[in-house]
């Protein structure tokens, strides 16, 4: 919906609509947050999380909602963030590491610790000006492969043998060898998995330095060659990688600056290549967040914002959409929730509102 009539009035109306939408979204998140700070997480057999849907407690969803709300200037959003922080701190495993599933999940011993959740949660904790175990970074660095890339699963590696504390921590994983064997035997996961978004999130934690040089170069080549889908079996959208790179950029990493124009072009092509029937709020929200940072004057932004405003439900949520998958196969389990999508949508509206206020300060 393009602005018509008085442009200033249209901008004020849009700003008011976004403020009301953000408030409703935050109210929904606050009302659905569990008393321990956890945000609901669901698994299902389809991308819209409708087929064989069931709740599946994970750290993954909660840490992403926290990341989305971290920059939102709203007292209730800050309350949600503080509660999620308490949950994440309580769900930390010895050595400053995290898993996808929570400690009270029945399958907690059936999966290894992982680099993705550990790097993201550790980064968030540091953003809240709290210390992270000194072992966190050291164990992750020891979990790299011979090419210097961060492996997805945190397991006892040869490099850890020379660090007794690392070995003692990771050796605890061997307390349930049959369950771990079943995990790597039954699904698509392998002990040596190396995935693009996971490495981007490791860069988010470590920053741009000698320890992440190989990961940065590898990701850079993947994006240039348009091979995002080929090098990540757990996120089935290139937007997930672009969003991870944006978080790195916001954290001071400039190594991917030369990719911004290409990423923006691909997002614009995707938004313009649909009549809206195949759009979903999660992917539109991620697109908006990225464009706000790297192409704030993009023509596609306003229509995308209108899509988000119109697709919000009466109780303040946006429909669930899968963001994480059990593997590359089409018939695989996937995870997401209304809370996850709503977090991204609130972040998108907040980012666009900030852009609009900078471009038209009279409407602040």
JOCOR-V811087 format. One record per pair of residues at least 24 apart in sequence whose ideal C-beta (glycine too) atoms are under 7 Angstrom apart, sorted by the first residue. I is the first residue (numbers start at 1). J is the second residue. Records with the same first field share a line. If there is no record, write none. Layout:
BEGIN
I: J, J
END
This chain:
BEGIN
1: 306
11: 356, 360, 363
12: 363
15: 353, 356, 363
17: 309
18: 349, 352, 353
21: 309, 312, 349
22: 74, 346, 349, 350
24: 312, 316
25: 316, 342, 345, 346
26: 74, 76, 77, 346
27: 316
28: 315, 316, 317, 342
29: 65, 80, 339, 342, 343
30: 76, 79, 80
32: 339
33: 80, 83
36: 87
37: 83, 84, 86, 87
38: 62, 87
39: 65, 84, 339
40: 337, 339
41: 335, 337
42: 320, 335, 336, 337
43: 333, 334, 335
44: 334
45: 333
47: 321, 322, 334
48: 320, 321
49: 320, 322, 336
56: 335
57: 101, 102, 104, 105
58: 100, 101, 102, 335
59: 88, 91, 98, 99, 100, 102, 117, 121
60: 100, 117, 324, 335
61: 337, 339, 340
62: 87, 88
63: 88, 117, 120, 121, 124
64: 340, 343
65: 339, 340, 343
66: 124
67: 124
68: 343, 344, 346, 347
69: 343, 346
70: 127
72: 346, 347, 350
85: 128
88: 121, 124
94: 169
95: 133, 135, 139, 169
96: 122, 132, 133, 135, 136
97: 136, 139, 154
109: 176, 179
110: 179, 182, 183
111: 183
112: 153, 154, 155, 173, 180
113: 154
114: 152, 153, 154
115: 140, 143, 150, 151, 152, 154, 198, 202
116: 152, 198, 201
118: 154
119: 201, 202, 204, 205
120: 201
122: 205
123: 204, 205
135: 165, 169
137: 206
138: 163, 166
139: 166, 169
140: 202
141: 211
142: 166
145: 192, 194
147: 214
148: 214, 215
149: 194, 199, 214, 215, 218
150: 198, 199, 202, 215
151: 192, 193, 194
152: 193, 194, 195, 198
153: 189, 191, 193
155: 191
187: 326, 327
188: 233, 326, 327, 328, 329
195: 231, 232, 233, 234
196: 222, 228, 231, 232, 241
197: 232, 235, 240, 241, 244
200: 241, 244, 245, 248
201: 244
203: 248, 253
204: 244, 247, 248, 251
207: 251, 252, 253
208: 253, 254, 255
216: 255
220: 256, 259
223: 259, 262, 263
233: 327, 328
234: 324, 325
235: 324
236: 325
237: 283
239: 283, 286, 287
240: 323
242: 290
243: 286, 289, 290
246: 289, 290, 293
260: 294
263: 290, 294
264: 291, 294, 295
267: 291
268: 298, 300
271: 300, 304
272: 300
276: 307
279: 307
280: 321
281: 308, 311, 318, 319, 321, 341, 345
282: 321, 323, 341, 344
284: 308
285: 344, 345, 347, 348
286: 344
288: 348, 351, 352
289: 347, 348, 351
292: 351, 352, 355
296: 355
301: 352
305: 349, 352
308: 345, 348, 349
317: 342
318: 342, 345
END
